[in-house]
């Protein structure tokens, strides 16, 4: 499963203009590009999914009826979860074209003026925890995909058994090292490579399918029903293995903003779904012919001469799946920063043409360490499969709830329509969640613990920023009161422009008060700059900057940005100048506040969370570098604040 939009290929963004006559060619090109980003995770599931249904901790015996039953469940899971839930329903919930769980959360939080907001705290909690779960997925998916591919070597000969983990680590090291260089070049080959991968899946499946065409009877849902009746509780637990075939379903929605819904649907129905089902049916036919093939049915589909090329091809597909998760983690972190749930981190734009291509060194290092430790700790893809699924099924359940909120609150869909549809999806989600819940003790605790840690960090940062803003407001004074005081005691004015950054568009920045107190001067022109993040992906350029002229040479500038955008001071000042604001940058000084945070017993947060917030604040990237402020024009004024 992918996170929010993994923008890693140099593909064009979705056009907003009316479709051109050659729109079908453009859609086909976008569908090809989507193969390399959207379908990397779900496309590599055949490496391990069916194997785990029969050999995993809760696997069933590969008998004739069980094979047909599991294949039936796989087919209907792909139809109901991916085709119906995501492609037909969830992808309708686009936040100005963008998808993903944070974009869905932001859409669910949007309210018209005067509307009730009781649901907002619940929406925020669900959205943030769902986003946190995706980081756990970002560790497990690269590990399990690459491990499963390299384990194909052991099918050829046991000699390679001792080299599987070292080779996996070597592949992953190379993958994380190339992140700093961007993915525009290699991204161009992802689509064609995955096209070859899916065609290979289909060919391998057909080769075995023609020897046992009766396996196609598994398409009947009756086989799935009979499977549950025959295996009862054990059969229900086997859903944990079946769920592995849909773990990439969230990516279809998360990448919608980059490719558009139509190309994603074309790729799914035209190639991905048929190729996956042909391969699963081929693996099933192999098991009916040779139940011992359950140890690794995917690689045993290949003839002996094709085994090593298939390992290479599988490893390439696994790397692409891992790349999508890494870029997804970058993207979702960027969204969290702009929405105010994560400290400022270094964001490097790796492409001058594609603004969605970003690289976050801190996140890359954290993922690298986490993935390597995951491989070394779990040792095999089978052990990882025991931990895989619980985080993804939880995130899918959250998506269902948020989509229901959007349908009711934003689209005014009646409860009589929205509730049955959401209820059907919730039953599927909770069934998979329940089947995966038994994995918690066997390793499922790992992604849940990671998600809980990330959730704690995000909520602590957001709450800490709110408390800090309250403390600063209480020690500040209304701007109109300050301006009125100038009538009786006008300050000494000096030439030039002073820019004070403030998160409160109404009050007086503390740095301004400190400057008056200590320097006892005021510049001829004072600009109060507020950078506001909106609950939409992008703000139109013409609406980004608002200039409000006040008295006494004061000007308030409000810059609005979407959660998919990085604000830049040079760009903001350029747009302010276009709005008629006159200033000379060489005669402009930026005054920033730097607060030293002191945990206290005042009402707000627990002491340990206040200490955590203070630590996060100290390690956050400075406003100077994050907002691209000319460093030689910056003056910082410090203050101590008790939390």
Buried (B, 14 or more C-beta within 10 A) or exposed (E): BBBBBBBBBBBEBBEEEEEEEEEEEBBBBBBBBBBBBBBBBBBBBBBBBBBBBBBBBBBBEBBEBBBBBBBBBBBBBBBBBBBBBBBEBBBEBBBBBBBBBBBBBBBBBBBEEEEEEEBBEEBBBBBBBBBBBBBBBBBBBBBBBBBBBBBBBBBBEEEBEEEBBEBBBEBBEEBBEEBEEBBBEBBBEBBEBBBBBBEBBBBBBBBBBEEBEEBBEBBBEEBBEBBBEBBEEEBBBBBBBBBBBBBBBBBBBBBBBBBBBBBBBBBBEEBBBBBBBBBBBBBBBBBBEEBEBBEBBBBBBBEEEBBEEBBEBBBBBBBBBBBBBBBBBBBBBBBBBBBBBBBBBEBBEBBEEBBBBBBBEBBBEBBBEBBBEBBEEBEBBBBBBBBBBBBBBBBBBBBBBBBBBBBBBBEEBEEEEBBEBBEBBBEBBBBBBBBBBBBBEBBBBBBBEBBBEBBEBBBBBBBBBEBBEEBBBEEBEEBEEBBEEBEEEEBEBEEBBBBBBBBBBEBBBBBBBBBBEEBEEBBEBBBBBBBBBBBBBBBEEEEBBBBEEEEBBBBBBBBBBBBBBBBBBEBBBEBBBEEEBEBEEEBBBBBBBEBEBEBEEEEBBEEEBBBBBBEBBEEBBBBBEBBBBBEEBBEEBEBEBEB
